[in-house]
Amino acid sequence: MSGAGLFGLFGRRAPTLRLIGPSVYIRCPARRDQRAWIAIRRESKRFLEPWEPTWPRDALTPQGYRRRLDRFLMEWRAGTGFGFFVFTRDGDRLVGGVTLANVRRGVVQSANVGYWTGQPFIRQGYMTEALHLALDFAFRRLQLHRVEAACLTHNEASRRLLLKAGFQSEGIARKYLCIAGQWQDHETFAILASDPRPAVPVEERP
């Protein structure tokens, strides 16, 4: 089903689809998440900044959040991107985000996946599970053929996460993305719909 078709299931309001795993669930961001998102991003700022594009000056403001939310919803409507927030099932704590971006159709049928985890929640398996849920959505609901990812060559934690999820390394892309204000080399990865990946039970709720 195309992204536009998925959004059509929910009318003109924000999508309410939830994908639920054993420990976390993922869903489309909403206005009510503003306070929690700003709080966890502020708390994790020094931890996250070395791995991300340079933050805009208003990144941690309500205006910055609303701009980001508007972009998420616009991409859902267009079927070009699907951003999710990651929450614990125990306590509904916002722990991070995972996004399927640059969705291409036609003869490509692929997307790029990116993710972040708030510093208090690293090394607890949350993003591993969230990535499995996002891949289930990509291959089962969007019927994509390929999902690509990239991480800085010195980001060992991200590299281990991708390999654990079933991605395969495809090489080094020179000066691939501008991260922390500098063009930096990245190791590129991909997983195909036909590739083996860990089996994680997924429950879907509208």
C-alpha positions in Angstrom: 0.0 0.0 0.0 1.3 3.5 -0.9 2.0 6.1 1.7 -0.9 8.2 0.4 -3.2 5.2 0.7 -2.0 4.7 4.3 -2.7 8.3 5.2 -6.1 8.0 3.5 -7.1 5.4 6.1 -7.0 8.2 8.7 -8.7 11.1 6.9 -7.0 14.5 7.3 -5.9 14.0 10.9 -2.6 12.7 12.0 -2.1 8.9 11.4 -2.8 6.8 14.5 -1.2 3.6 13.4 0.8 1.8 16.1 3.2 -1.0 15.7 3.8 -2.8 18.9 6.6 -5.1 19.9 7.5 -6.9 23.2 9.0 -3.8 24.9 8.3 -0.8 22.7 5.8 0.6 20.3 6.2 3.1 17.5 3.7 5.6 16.2 3.5 8.8 14.2 4.5 11.9 16.2 1.7 14.1 17.6 1.2 17.5 19.1 0.9 16.0 22.6 4.4 14.7 22.3 6.0 18.2 22.2 6.9 18.5 25.9 8.4 15.0 26.1 10.3 15.4 22.8 11.9 18.7 23.9 12.8 17.3 27.3 14.6 14.2 26.1 16.3 16.1 23.2 17.5 18.8 25.7 18.7 16.2 28.1 20.6 14.3 25.4 21.9 17.3 23.4 25.6 16.8 24.0 25.2 13.1 23.4 23.3 13.4 20.1 24.9 16.4 18.4 28.1 14.6 17.2 26.0 12.1 15.3 23.4 14.4 13.7 23.2 17.3 11.2 23.7 20.7 12.9 20.7 21.6 15.1 18.9 24.8 14.1 18.9 27.5 16.7 15.3 26.9 17.6 15.6 23.1 17.7 14.4 22.8 21.3 11.5 25.3 21.1 7.8 24.7 20.6 8.1 26.4 17.2 10.9 24.1 16.2 8.9 21.0 17.2 5.8 22.2 15.3 7.9 22.7 12.2 9.3 19.2 12.5 5.8 17.8 13.1 4.4 19.6 10.1 7.2 18.1 7.9 6.4 14.6 9.3 2.7 14.9 8.4 3.4 16.4 5.0 5.7 13.4 4.2 3.1 10.9 5.4 0.5 12.5 3.1 2.9 12.4 0.2 4.1 8.9 0.9 7.7 10.0 0.8 8.6 9.5 4.4 7.3 7.9 7.6 8.5 9.2 10.9 7.8 7.4 14.1 8.5 8.1 17.8 9.5 5.2 20.0 7.8 4.6 23.3 8.2 2.0 26.1 5.2 -0.2 26.6 5.9 0.1 30.3 5.2 3.7 31.2 4.8 5.2 27.7 8.2 6.9 27.9 9.4 8.6 24.7 12.9 7.1 24.2 13.8 8.1 20.6 12.7 8.1 17.0 13.0 6.1 13.8 12.3 7.4 10.3 11.9 5.8 6.9 12.9 8.7 4.6 13.3 9.3 0.8 10.8 6.6 -0.1 11.3 5.9 -3.8 8.8 3.9 -5.9 9.0 2.8 -9.6 11.9 0.4 -10.3 13.6 1.3 -7.0 11.1 0.6 -4.2 13.5 1.6 -1.5 13.9 4.0 1.5 16.6 5.2 3.9 16.2 4.6 7.6 17.5 6.8 10.4 17.2 6.7 14.1 18.1 8.3 17.4 17.9 7.3 21.1 17.8 9.6 24.1 20.9 9.2 26.3 19.1 7.8 29.3 17.8 4.9 27.2 20.8 3.7 25.3 22.0 0.1 25.5 18.6 -1.2 26.7 17.5 -2.8 23.4 14.8 -0.3 22.7 16.2 0.9 19.3 17.0 -2.7 18.2 13.3 -3.5 18.7 12.1 -0.3 17.1 14.2 -0.9 14.1 12.6 -4.3 13.7 9.2 -2.7 13.8 10.1 -0.1 11.2 11.5 -2.8 8.9 8.2 -4.8 9.3 6.3 -1.7 8.3 8.7 -1.0 5.3 8.5 -4.5 3.9 5.0 -5.7 4.9 2.9 -2.5 4.7 4.9 -0.4 2.2 6.0 -3.4 0.2 9.5 -2.0 -0.3 12.3 -4.0 -1.8 15.2 -2.5 -0.1 16.0 -0.3 3.0 19.3 1.5 3.2 21.2 3.0 6.1 24.5 4.8 6.8 26.5 5.5 9.9 29.7 7.4 10.6 32.6 5.1 10.2 33.5 5.5 13.9 30.0 4.9 15.3 30.5 1.3 16.5 27.2 1.3 18.4 25.2 2.1 15.3 27.1 -0.4 13.2 26.4 -3.2 15.6 22.7 -2.2 15.7 22.4 -2.4 11.9 24.2 -5.8 11.6 22.1 -7.2 14.4 19.0 -6.2 12.5 20.1 -8.0 9.4 21.7 -5.2 7.4 24.7 -6.0 5.3 27.6 -3.6 4.9 28.1 -2.3 1.3 31.1 -0.1 1.6 32.3 3.4 2.5 30.7 6.5 1.0 33.2 9.4 1.1 32.0 12.7 2.6 28.5 11.3 2.4 26.5 13.4 4.9 27.1 16.8 6.6 27.1 15.8 10.3 28.0 18.2 13.1 28.8 20.8 10.5 31.4 18.6 8.6 31.1 16.4 5.5 32.0 13.0 6.9 32.6 9.5 5.5 29.9 6.9 6.3 29.7 3.2 6.1 26.7 2.2 4.0 24.3 -0.7 4.7 21.2 -2.3 3.2 18.7 -5.0 3.8 16.4 -6.5 1.2 12.9 -7.8 1.8 14.2 -11.3 1.0 17.1 -11.1 3.4 16.8 -13.0 6.7 16.3 -10.8 9.8 15.4 -11.6 13.4 11.8 -12.5 14.0 10.1 -10.1 16.4 6.4 -10.4 17.1 4.5 -7.3 15.8 1.0 -6.3 16.8 -0.6 -3.6 14.7 -3.3 -1.3 16.0 -5.1 1.6 14.2 
